[in-house]
């Protein structure tokens, strides 16, 4: 039975919990688990936390995607208008950091 976007809530079964735990141990994300269980990723996240399971760490982008992102960043910096706005933001952050007393700087990271 395929559920549509606007579907009625369904209670979690023991089999659903078993599938969630199995896929979580294999490193699946909430969206992947949700597709397998025909539930939203939000429902899976709520149930996962209720069962005491932490989230899956972000696996990051594959190397070819990281290279594309890096190339796009270099292209952005070549545009003088965008580079000026980015430098302005960096200068603003640096000024705020320097205006903050050293004792407060440490506390902001804790």
C-alpha positions, 0 to 999 in steps of 0.5 A: 500500500503506497501512502501519499504525501498527505497520509494518516498517521500509523502506529509503529510496529515491532517490525518497523522498529526492527527495520529501523534498528537494522538500517541504522546499524548499517549507517542509513540516514533517516530519509533512506529508512523512511523510504523503506518504511514508507514514512517521513524522515521526521517520523523516523528521526522522532522514533529513532530518538525515542528508541535511544539511538543517536543520529548517523554522522554526516558522511560528507561529499564524494571527492569529485563533488568536493572538487566541484564545490572548490572550483565554484568557490574559486570562481565566486572569488573572481567576481569582484562584486561577490568577493567584496561582499565576502571580504566585508563579511569577513572584516565584520566578523574579525572586528567583532572578534577583536572587540570581544574581551579574551575572557568572553571569546573562550566562553563562546566556544564552550 
